Amino acid sequence: MQKTCTYSYNESIIRIRNVVKRQYGVWKRRFPILKIDLLFKFKQFTATAVIHNMALKENEMIPEDWVEREKEENHEPIQEFPDYHPSHTIRQNIINEYFARL
């Protein structure tokens, strides 16, 4: 049972991560300034988020080839942490409390 819960947790993380990475890919194509190091570009990042959301609200469609190109790109696998990593306890609690009930 624990293995199934852990598998479900990992699958959900992968699905969420793929959606987020695709969105960032689309966002970077719409706003090429985001391809520059984001650590120093927080204001630009925030501004493009606002503009992007305004465009979506106005039903401005994202060119389909942007989405397709992002889907085709390879994504690196999620890093596995050893059991003794501090985040392991939090992760295990999420698995036990939520995914065990599914």
C-alpha positions in Angstrom: 0.0 0.0 0.0 2.8 2.4 0.9 4.5 1.9 -2.5 1.2 2.6 -4.3 0.7 5.8 -2.2 4.3 6.9 -2.9 3.8 6.2 -6.6 0.6 8.2 -6.7 2.4 11.1 -5.0 5.3 11.0 -7.4 2.9 10.9 -10.4 1.0 13.9 -9.2 4.2 15.9 -8.7 5.4 15.0 -12.2 2.0 16.1 -13.7 2.0 19.4 -11.8 5.7 20.0 -12.6 5.1 19.4 -16.4 2.2 21.9 -16.4 4.2 24.5 -14.6 7.3 24.0 -16.9 5.1 24.2 -20.0 3.6 27.4 -18.7 7.0 28.9 -18.1 8.1 27.9 -21.6 5.1 29.7 -23.1 5.7 32.6 -20.9 9.4 32.8 -21.9 8.3 32.8 -25.6 5.8 35.6 -25.0 8.3 37.6 -23.0 11.9 36.8 -24.1 13.3 39.0 -21.3 12.5 36.1 -19.0 15.2 34.0 -20.6 17.7 36.2 -18.8 18.6 35.2 -15.2 15.5 35.6 -13.1 17.3 36.2 -9.9 17.9 39.8 -10.9 14.7 40.3 -12.7 12.0 39.9 -10.1 10.2 43.1 -11.2 10.2 42.1 -14.8 9.0 38.6 -13.9 6.1 40.1 -11.9 5.2 42.6 -14.6 5.1 39.8 -17.2 2.9 37.7 -14.9 0.4 40.6 -14.8 0.5 41.2 -18.5 0.1 37.5 -19.2 -2.9 37.3 -16.9 -4.4 40.4 -18.6 -3.9 38.8 -22.0 -5.6 35.6 -20.8 -8.5 37.6 -19.4 -8.9 39.3 -22.8 -8.9 35.9 -24.4 -5.7 36.6 -26.3 -4.7 33.2 -27.5 -1.2 31.8 -27.1 0.1 30.6 -30.5 -0.3 26.8 -30.6 3.2 26.2 -31.8 4.5 27.7 -28.5 2.7 25.1 -26.5 3.6 22.3 -28.9 7.4 23.2 -28.8 7.3 23.2 -25.0 5.7 19.7 -25.0 8.4 18.4 -27.2 11.3 19.6 -25.1 13.0 17.1 -22.8 12.5 17.7 -19.1 15.0 16.4 -16.6 13.7 13.9 -14.0 12.7 15.0 -10.6 15.6 14.7 -8.1 15.3 12.0 -5.6 16.4 12.9 -2.0 17.8 10.3 0.3 15.5 9.2 3.2 17.5 11.2 5.7 16.9 14.6 3.9 14.9 17.0 6.2 12.1 17.3 3.6 11.5 13.5 3.6 9.4 13.7 6.8 7.2 16.4 5.3 6.9 14.4 2.1 6.1 11.2 3.9 3.4 13.0 6.0 1.7 14.2 2.8 1.8 10.7 1.3 0.4 9.2 4.5 -2.3 11.7 5.2 -3.6 12.4 1.6 -2.5 9.7 -0.8 -3.4 6.8 1.5 -7.0 7.9 1.4 -7.3 7.9 -2.4 
